[in-house]
Amino acid sequence: MKILSTDSYLIMGLTELLEHKDVRETCFDIVFDAGLKYLYILKMIPFSHDWDLVHYFLMSDKIVIKRNSTSAELRKALATEHQRLPKRKGRLTNTELKIIKMLLRGLPPCRIAKVCAVSEKTISAHKINAFKKLELSGMADFLRTLDAWVKFH
């Protein structure tokens, strides 16, 4: 399992935790720490040739857990079997992904609404739903998380 973090204490703690018998055979591939409030525990999915790193992060199966979780909570999350993951938990819908990618390209919500032939409120709702799934409080957190993800790759 890869641990993507700049926090050496977190890396040491997770490394020790991964040696525990309950999580030694975890189905997850990556623990990603963007340095914010949450850790992303990801089960990577087959990479499509037309995806970029952002798409890959957004579409992977994941568990989002508070960064200050106890070792017991982390062990429980890491011991989760892949088939017991809530369906599409943390994964964006195609519409949410499309809207987030347009926002990342700098398009304003009113322009996205015209392109998608929906109201600005619908665009806002999709953006809010995407951020909730990723446990992010807004666009600034989202950009910091993606920046950290890209830097690790």
N, C-alpha and C positions, 0 to 999 in steps of 0.2 A: 504494500500500500504506500502511495506517495503522500507526504505531508507537505503542503504548500503553505508556508508561513515564514515570517521573519522573526517570530517570537521564539527564542531558543528554549525558554521554559515550557512553552506549549509543546514544542517538538519533543523535548525530553519526556514530558508527561504522557503524550500520546504514544511515543515509542514504547514506554514501559507498559502502558495500558494494552497495546497491541500484543504484548507477550502473554497476556492473561488468557487462560484456556477458553473463556467464553467468546472471545473476539478473534482468536488466532485465525480462524477460517472465515473471516468476514466476507460478505459478498460485495463490499464497497471497494472502490479503487483509489479514491482521493479524499483527503480531508483538506479543505481549502479555507484559509483564514485570510480575509480581506483586511483585517485589522479593525473591524467595526464591532458591532454587538453580537454578531452571530458567526458560527462556523457552518460551512456547507460540507456535508458528507455525501459524496457523489458516487453513483454507480454509472460508469460511463457506458454509453450506448454506441453502436457501430457508427463511425464517422462517415457522413455523406460527403462526397467529393465537392459539392457546391456549398458546404457550410464554412463559415469563418469561425474563429475562436469564440466569439460572442454567441453565435447561434448554438454552438456545441455546448457551452455552459448552460444556456437557457433551456435547452431541450433534454439535458441529462436528468435521470432520476436522482432525486436528492432528498436528504433529510436536513432540515435547518434546525440547529440547536444553539441555545444561548452560549456565548463564549465563556461565561462564568459558571457553566454547569458543573455539577459534582462529577467525580470519576464514575460513580455508579450510574448516573444519567448518561454519560458518554459511553460507558460499557454497554448499557442497554440499547442505545442507538446503533452502535457498531455491530451488535449481535443480531440486529433485525435481519430476518431473511428477506431476500429480494422479492419473493412472491407475496410476502406480507406487507410490503410497502403499499401505502394507499395509492390507488390507481392515479397516475399522473400528478402525484403530490409534488408541488414545487415546479412542475413543468408547465410552461405556458401553452395556451391554445395557439393555433395558427394565426388567428386574428390578433391576439395580444402580441405575439411575436412580430407580426407585420407592422403593427402600430409602433411598438418599441423601436424597431429598426428604423422606421421613418423619423421618429423623434431623434434618434442618434445621428441621423443624417442632417439634422437641423431644421426639418420641416416644422412649422408651427401647427398646433392642433387644428386651427381653422382650415389650413390647406389640406391636412390629412383627412379632415371630415369631408371636404369636397372630393378628394381623390377616391375615398371609400364610399361616397354617397350616403353618409350617415351624419347625425348631428355631432356638434362638438362635445355635448354631454356624453354621448356614446363613446367617443374617443377617450374622454376623461375617465369614464367607468372602466374601460379596458386597461388603461394605464394604471389606475388604482388597483385593480384586480391583480395585475402582473406584479406590482410592488408588494402587495400583501402576500402573494405566493412565495416571494423571495425574502419576506420579512424585512423590507426596506421602507424607510419613512418618506422617501421622495427621490427626485431625480439626482440630487447631489450624492446621496448614498449609493444610488445605482451606478453612477459614473465612477465613484471611488472603487466600488466592488469590481466593476469591469476593468478598470485600469489595473488593479492588483492582479486580476486573473490573467490579463494579457502580459503583464510583466513577468509572471511565472512561466510563461510559455515563450 
